[in-house]
Amino acid sequence: MMDEQHTNDTMAAGRHTFLKITTADMVTVALSAALIAVCAWISVPMAVPFTLQTFAIFTVAGLFGMKRGTLAMTVYLLLAAIGVPVLSGMTGGPDKLVGPTGGYLLGFVFIALMVGFVSDRWKRKILPLALAMAAGLLVCYAFGTAWFMLVYARRSGAVGLGTVLGWCVIPFILPDCAKIACSLAVCHRAGRYVRF
């Protein structure tokens, strides 16, 4: 009975901590959303150009945990939704979020949730973080691809899974793996200076 009460008290305290937002949280969230925007503007010229957006999301969630990482991602998407040019190519607007590639943007929330949760739970240990980043990326790919196929079919007609993967996923797998490696290095080095 005592153990059950202790567990309930611990869970209640955890929920209270998650819901409580401090001034430090607000500053961290604002700066993190700004970092994600800046990284979205940086385009690396390759055969298929890519941005550093996912690197920023991995790093923010890995360093600051689930609450601040997810809030930063939510603020970033809200800014995009109201037209602030925070997306790649300095674009924004609701059409970007509901368009064919909007599912990949919304899928970033899953990355923040998964990486942030693991960061909190396992105190930024490299292996759990690496697995969470990879799993979050796969969920983002899956959600974004399903969204793309649905929206594209409504606007232009049906399109095959292989075609969508060739357009939206396969060209970005190696760059995203490199971004995971770089983010893990940053989290490992900078994590000692960042308090949960």
Secondary structure, DSSP 8 states (H G I E B T S, - for coil): -HHHHHHHHHHHHHHHHHH---HHHHHHHHHHHHHHHHHHH-EE-SSS-EESHHHHHHHHHHHHHHHHHHHHHHHHHHHHHTT-S-BTTTB-SHHHHHSTTHHHHHHHHHHHHHHHHHHHHHTT-HHHHHHHHHHHHHHHHHHHHHHHHHHHHHHH----HHHHHHHHTGGGHHHHHHHHHHHHHHHHHHGGG---
